[in-house]
Amino acid sequence: MMGRYPGMWGKQGAGAVHEGQPLWRRSSMCGNESECVEVAVREGQVLARDSKALGRTPLGFTASVWTEFLHAVAQGELNGL
């Protein structure tokens, strides 16, 4: 699961910035949909936002909390919520 942490996406990964702003990424499963969760890494935090509400302040998570969340998703622990 560690390879799925956004900070591990290489030189052009979610830790990159563009014109001083976080480089937001979304799952390839979103395709051309506009209703996706986007993630970025900035200042040691994983940021998450709703692609439909770009004006809202993104949520910030520590790397360990984000990794725990990804693990829970992968294990199906959040199914049915």
N, C-alpha and C positions, 0 to 999 in steps of 0.2 A: 504493500500500500504506500510505502514511502515515495515511490516513483510518481505517484499521482499528486503529491503535494505540489501546488503551483510553483513554489520556489525551485523546483527541480526541472523546470521545462527548458533549461538551457539558456544560451545567451539572449535569445529573443523571447524568453518566457515571460510569465506574469510579473516577474520582478523588474522588468524593463519599464522605462518611462518614455513617453512621447510628448515633446514640447512641455516638459515639466509635469505632466499628468500621468497617473498610472496607466499601464497598458492593460486594458480589460480584455478578458478571454471568456468565451462561452463554449459549452460543449458542442462538438460537431454534430451531436444528435439534434440540436436545435434547428439546424438547416437555416432556412430563411425566416423562421418564425421570429416574432418580436417579443414573445413572452418567455424569456429565459432568465435564469440567474447567471450573472456574470461575476467573475472573480479576478482579483489582481493582488499583487504583493507590493506593499509600500511601507517603509520605515518599520520593518520587522513585524508587520501584521498582515494577515490575509484579510482582504476586503471583499465583501459580497454586496451586490446590489441587484435590484429588480430592473430588467431592461425596459420595462414599461414606465418606470418612475425614475428617470435619470437625474432629476433635480433633487431627489431626497438624499440625505446623508447616508453613505454606505455603512453597513455593519462591519465592525472590526473584530477579528479573532486572533488569538495567539496561535502560533504554529502548532502547539500541542493540542489545543482545543479543536482546531480545524482537522488535524490528523485523526483525533478521536471521532469526530463527526463523520469523516469519510469512512472510517472503519465500521461505524455503526450502520451506515448506509449499505456498505458492501456486504455486511453480515445479515441484512434484512431486519435489523433491530427496530427500524423506524416504520416498517410496513404497517399500514392501517391507521397511521396517525393523521 
